[in-house]
Amino acid sequence: MATYGKYGSKPDGTANSFETNMKVVHLTSVHPPFDVRIFHKECRTLAQAGHDVVLIACHDRDETVDGVRIHATRRPKSRLERMTRTTWQILRAALDEKADIYHFHDPELIPAALFLKYSGYKVIYDIHEDLPQQILVKSWMPHWIRKPVASAMKFTEAFSARRFDALCVPAVSFLEKFRKLNRNTALVRNFVTSEFAAPDQRKINPRHLLHAGGLSDQRGLTNMLNVLGRLPNDVKLLLAGPFANAQAAQQAKTHPYWNRVEYFGVLSHSELRKLYQKAAVGLILYNNVGQYGGSTAVKLYEFMLWEIPVVMPDFGDWPMFNREHNCGVCVDVTNPAEASRTIHALLDDPEWARELGRRGRAAALQNFVWEAEARTLVSLYESLSQ
């Protein structure tokens, strides 16, 4: 019987064990190979627990990183190619690997995952977002087709979820819905690995704001630029992450205040740490659309762990979250004058900002670190090994 490293222990501290190491294959056609949830949290956790872990993803080469073997497939040139040829390539690669468990992360891989399931393999569906809600705000999709597509995908997701061996969901709000479809639904939240943050190494620039993550109008890109224009000229916005599409990039780069942005593109986990070391205030100015009313953004927990005060929305779950943890300030994201006054006050009162940051870090360490979720993930795999 083998025991399993850092994340292979039960809550009482005793070791979990399995008859044999399992071969685990994670599949994604949408996410980059070093996606935080997929690679840095789930794949690394399973590798540290002693499993043979493979990640099939669009990448430029095969390589092994932190015990995870990356099986590269060709990057698609278009969304249509990704949904067709890339899905087929990933399925072929998955069948070649002959895993004990397949764990997939994208709704467009549902047909491939069903094929694997009906071929006798165990399959986990990792549900990253509220799919029907997100389809309703997809900017690349014509308005008239969004509702029919959302309804069709809601049916497809429900049909397939009942057939997979397990589901993973990232938020409590997903649990009731998906446990009705599949009793074996595990809550594996997008909390932060405690090793990500080192606040004692911070060299804060008192005039730097930060937002790291997907960049789109829904995710508050225009809101942040509008707010920036009302702040003193020495205040800069540090941005990192992919634009949702070419249109979002064009609109941002032609905005009158883009010249006060430092855009770093898509960064690795280690590169991102350098930005967190600098930031005085973290911005999350999502619009009230789709699923963005839920205070479950990874960047929220990252800001908290880095002792960075957060300016966040005043709708949905956000105000209640902030009342409980007092880690920032809620603002009307549609009112740039109000938001800029709040940000200006934080920048001009570093002691207030530090106090909010300290409270955020204390709350994050107590409630929002990945290590507890890692044990849930390992336990889910243990249950499927029986």
N, C-alpha and C positions, 0 to 999 in steps of 0.2 A: 504493500500500500504506500502510495506516495503522498507526501503532504506538500502544501502549496504556499510558498513565500508570503510576501507582504500582505496580499489581500486574501490569503487562503485561511482565514481564521473566522470562527464564529463570534457572535457578540460577547460570549463569555471568555473569549481568548483562546479556546482550544482549537486545534487545527481541523479544518475540513480535510477530507481525503476522498480519493476516487480509486476505483479499481485500476484504471489506466488513464494516462493523459489523453485528452480528447484533441482531435484536430478540428479547429474552428476556422471558418472562412467568413469574413465580413465582405459585403458587396455594396458598392456605390457607383453610380454612373454620374451623379450630380456633384457630389462633394469632392474637394481636393483630397489628395492622399493623406495629408497631415491635418485634416479637420480635427478641431479640438475634441468634440464629443466622440467621434469615431476612433481616431488614432490615439490621441493623447490620453483619453480616459478609458474607453472600453477595450480597445485592442491591447494597449499596454497593461491594463489591469489583468486581462486574461492571460497574457504572456507571463506576467509576474506570478500568476497563480499556477503556472506550470504547464499550460496548454500550448500546443503547437498552433500558432495563430498566423493566418494569412489574410491580407487585405487586398481584394481585387478592386482596383480603382484606375481611373485615367491618369497616366503618369508617363514620364519620358523614359523610364528604365525600371528594370527589376532591381530591388535592393532589399537589404534587411536592416532595420533601424529599431533599436531598443527591443530586440527580440521578436519583432513583428516582420514577417516576410511580405513585401509588397509585390504582388503579381500585377504588372502594368498592362493596361490595355490602351489602345490608341485614343488620343483625344479627338472627340468629334468636331467637325467644322461648323455644325449647325445644330439647333435644337431638334430638328426632325431627324438628323442622323443619330443624335444621342438617344432618341426614343426608339429607334429602329435598329440600325446596325450595331451601335454600342451595346444595347441590351442583349443582342444575340451574341456578341463577342464575350460579354460578361458571363452569360449562361454557359457558353462553351468552356470558358476558363474555369468556372465553378465545377462543372462536371469532371473536368480533368483533375481537379484537386481531390475529389472523393473524400469529402469531409464528414465528420460525425454530425456537426451542426452548422447550418448556414444562417447567417444573421444579416439581413438586408435593411437598407436605410432610405430607399426612395420609392415613392408610389409607382413610378413608371417601371420599376422592376417587379411589380406584382405578378405579371404573367410568367416571368422567369422563375419567380419564387414558387408559384403554384406548380410549375413543371417539376421543380426539385421535390416539392412535397409529395406529388403524386408518383414520383419515381422512388419513393421510400425513404427520403432523407428527412431529418428534423429541421424545422425552419422557424426562425424568430423574426418577427416584423418589428422594427424600431420606428416608432411613429414620432417624427420630430415636430410636427405642427398640425394644426387643425386644417386638414386639406380642403374641405369644401369652403371654409371661410377664406382661405388664402387664394383660392381660384377666383373668388369674387373681386379681388383687388389686383389681379395680375394685369399689369399695364400693357403687356404685349398682346393680350387676348382681346378681341373685339367685345364691346359691352354686351351686344345682343346674344353672344354665345356663352357668356360666363355662367349664367344660372343653369342652363341645360347641362353644361359640362360639370358644374359643381354637383348637380343632382346625380348624374351618371357616376361620378367618382365616389360619391357618398355610398351609393349602392355597391359599387365594385369593392370599395374598402371594407364595407360591412360583410359582404359575401366571403371575401378572402380571409378576413380576420378570424372568422369562425373556424377556419380550416388549418391555420398555422398552429404549431405546437406551443407557442408563447408569443406574447406581445410585450414590448417595452414602451412606456410612455414617460414624457419628461415633466409632467405637471399633475398635481392633485386633481385639477379640473377635468383632466382626461379620464380619470379612473372609472367613474361611474358609467360613462358611455361605453368604454371598451370592455369593462368586466361583464357587461350584459352580453357582449358578443363572444368573449373568451374568458373563462374563469381564470386562466393562467396568464394574467396581466400583471406585470411588475412595474412599480414606480421607480424609475431610475432617473433622478433629477439631474439637471445640468449644472451641478454645483462645481466649485473650483477646486483643483488640486492645491493643497496648502503649499506645495513646493513652488507653485507659480509665483507667489508673491514674496518680496523681501523689502518691506517698508523701511527698514533701517538703512537700506542702500539708496534711498531716494535723494535725488538732487533736484528739488522742485524749482521749476521756473514759474514764478508767481503770476505770469501773464499768459500761461498756456492752458487752453481747454483741450479736451480729448474726446473723440468718439471713435471706437474701433468696432467694425462689423459691417454687414451688408449696407450698401448705400443706395437709397431710393427715396422718392418723395414720401411714400408710406412710412418709411423708417426715419422720417424727420430731417432729411438732407436739406431741403429748402428752408425749413424752420430754423435750422442751425445757421445757415448763411444769412438769413434775414436778421437774426439776433446779433450776429457778428457785426453787422453794419451799424448797430446802435451802441457798440462798445468802443472804448478808446482805441486809437489806431495802433497802440503797442500790444494789444491783445491778439493772439493768434490761435487758430483752431488747427489742431493736429488730427488728421483723418487717416485711417487705415482700413482697408477692406475692399471687396470687389463692388463695382457698380452693378446695379441690377441689369442694366442693358446699356446700349450705346446712347439711347436717348437720354437716360438719366445722367450719363457722363457729360454729354453735350450741354444739357441745361445747367449743370453745376459749373462747368468750366467757362460758361459765358455769363454767369451771375456776376453782378457788379462787385461783390466782395470776395470772389474766388482768389484774388491776389493776396488775401490775408490768410489763406489756407496753406498748410504744408501737407501735401498728399503723399503718402508713402506706399500706396498700392497694397497688395496682399502680402502680409508679413508672416514669417515663421513664428512659432511660439516664443523662441528665444529673442527674436527681433522685436516682438511686441512688448516684451518686458521693458525694453529701453524707453518706450513711450510712456509706460505706466510710471517709470521712475521720475519723469519730468512733470507730469500733469498736475495742475493745481485744482482743477474742477473737471468732473466727468459729465458729459451731456448725453441724455437719452430723451429726445424730443419727438418720440413717435406720434403719428397722427392716430386719431381714434377710429381706426378701420381694422377689418379682419380680426386677428387674434391679439392685436397689440395693446389691448386693455389689460392683459395679464402681466403681472410683475415677475416674469420668469426669465428675463433676458440674461444670458451668461455674463454680458458686460456689467450688469448691475452687481453681481456677486464679485466679479473681478475688481471693480472700482472699490467695493467695500473692503476686500481683502488687502488692497493696496493703500488703505486709509485715505481714499480720494472721496471728497463729498460729491454727491450726485444731484444734479438738477434733472428732475423727472416729471412725467405728466401728472395732471391733477384729475384724471378720469380712471375708470375701471378699478383694478386692484391696487394701483400705485399709491393713492393717499393712505389706505389702510396699512399697507406695508411700511410706509414711512412713519406713520404714527407709532407703529410697534417698535421700529428699530432706530428711528431718528437719525438717519444716515445722510440726509440731504434735504432738499426743498422741492416741493411740488409747484409747478407753474402751469398756466394756460398756454399750451404750445402754439396756439393760434394767435397769441398776443405777444409779438416780439418786444414791445415796449416793457411789458411786465417781466418777461423772461430776462431781458437784458438788465433790468434794475436788480433782479435777484442775483444774477451772475456777477454784476459789478460789485454788489455788496459783499459777496463771498470773497472776491479777489482783494477787496480793500480791507477785509477783516480776517486776516490769516488765523487768528486764534479761534474764531467761530468755525472756520473751515477745518482746522485741525481737530476741534472737538467733535464735529460731525464725522470726520474721518475715523477718529479713534472709536467712536460708538459703532460705526459701520464695521470696522475690523473685528471688534469684540463679538458682534452679532454673527458675522460671517464664520469666525472660528468656532462658535458654539453651534451654529445651525446650518451652515451652507457649504461645508467642505465635502469634497468628493469621496473621501475615504469611507464614509458610511454607505454611500451609494455603491461603491465598489463591492462591498460585502454582499449587498443585495444582488448585484449582477452575478457574482461568483456563485451565490446560492441558487439562482435561477438555473445556471448551467448545471450545477450539481443535481437539481431536481430532474433535468432532462437526461442525465446520464444513467438514471436508474433503469 
